[in-house]
Amino acid sequence: MIEILDAGSSYNDGQPPESIRYGNQNIANFRKDGPAQTILGAEQKAWFLERLRTSKATWKIWGNTTATLEMRADPQNLPPGLTKPWPGAAYAGFANGDHSNALMERGDIYEFVREHGITGFATIAGDRHSFWAGYSAKSLPPKPFQPVGIAFVVGSISAPGMVEAIEHGFPKEHPLRPLFLGQGPEDLTPQPTINLLLRHGVRSCLEYRKSGDINKARAASNPNLSPHLLFADMGGHGYAVVRASNAAFETEFVCIPRPLERSDNANGGPVLYRVCFHTPSWKKDESPKMGAQVMEGDPRFSFG
């Protein structure tokens, strides 16, 4: 449904459907006569693609205002009887209003990178109030997954994120609460299982609620959900540092506790975790390969 609405009149080679099937309903395709969604606009997009094509730099860094990494879940794997059946045909997307939903425009950019053999394509972004690390790819399973670059999103210093929002507003008795704020048998407080949901899927979240064992939860992962993601923390605050050399691209996430009070230490106070992502430069016709190492702390719901 998101793909149809995003593409507008250009969907299916210019033959968009008159209506969209959603569960047992047919909804009029109100975008069938409109242009494909664009965030950059035609002039800026053309300039950007030309800069990518002609750049001789080892790393072509897209400093994007909005995040590009896709955010989805697999409610088709919810067990029967937990809640109403998922009416969609497959995966669920999140309406972020950023390049993760501008599928046509983002896909055109990634296809351009692939067709022209552009290496060292890296995206750094903010705006989502969360930490993300992963690969830039035009599509996800069941469609082909072919990374053409790497992408990162930095957490906010102080602005609230999704975890804080749902802690304050998600009903405690809601049947889907374990997918967002799960609590294992030994947990004294709710945990940010939204991070598990985005990387591993609903079965992982439900396993964590049952056992409280993060390793068992990871073992229940849906491998086709988010092969593009190495890390996602919807509740993290802090900053990121990027170090680029001829040999590699390194991004370090530094996450601090929620900044509810000013730290009395000159060094800025405690750190919850530090994670470093290392990507060696790659050649034409190769795909990027990113490694990650936890330097400090334990972001167990976000990584692994």
Phi, psi and omega in degrees: 000316179297320179298318181296313182293322180295318185283336180061227184289346182273354182297142177057048179057041176086014179233069181290153179288153177288331180219163182239128179279126178223104186066235179259018181244148169250118183252133181302134178279091183286356179253007189294336180254004182261164179286163175298148180298141174222139173257323182281325190085157187298316185293314182292322179297316179298317177300315183297313181297322179293322177296319177296318184293322187264353183292137176256003182291150176299318181241126176258100189262119176269104175277092189264139175296324184244157181286154182246339186289129185290144184238109182215168180221171184237065180296349174295345179262009175295138179291147179300141176091348180291319180201190177298143179300145177294123184278348182285167181280335182204243186283158176257137176253161178252133183278089184269340184069025179233195184288352174288340178254345176277070192293322180292311182295314179297318179297321177299319180295313182292324177294322177298315178301316181293313184296327182265006178060036182280125179253168177066030180275116184227137180244131174236134188210170175226220170078340186264354179058042182195161179263131177220144172217137180179200185251147174271118181217144183295324184214163178239162178306143013277359174281168181299140177248107185227092181297138176241356182191186179238155185213147181220149174231135183261145176288166179277155174289311186222341182293139181298153177243190185296320183300315178297321181296315183284334174299325182273336190235352184276122182304134185293332182263006181294135183296339181263004180304322180300340179283343185243316180225077183280156180218109178289170183304330183258358182284135177272338181224160177297147181248153184282069181288353170305328178292322174295318181302315185289326183265326188239335176106178188293325181296324177295318180296318181290327176293321179295319177300323182288312189252335187070013182258112184294328179291320175294324178296317178294326180293338179271014185297146170269104186293342181269355184290303188220061177295347180276348186255131169257336188204138174208124178227102183280002180236008187277142173241148178147219184207173178229149176237129178250132175235119183242130176228178177298333186269327189201163176241121181240134176234127179246125174267129176241112184252132180249162173299162179306126186279067180279335178224151179291137178287142178266007178260143181294335182274004177095357176096190186289164177239134176281316176199159170228127180231134181245131179249127186238122179235110175295152175297148182235160183264166175304140182073006172255159174256149178295148178232111184256133173250159181219146179220130175279116182272334184198145178079193184211085177280064195293334179273347185260339191218148176100000000 
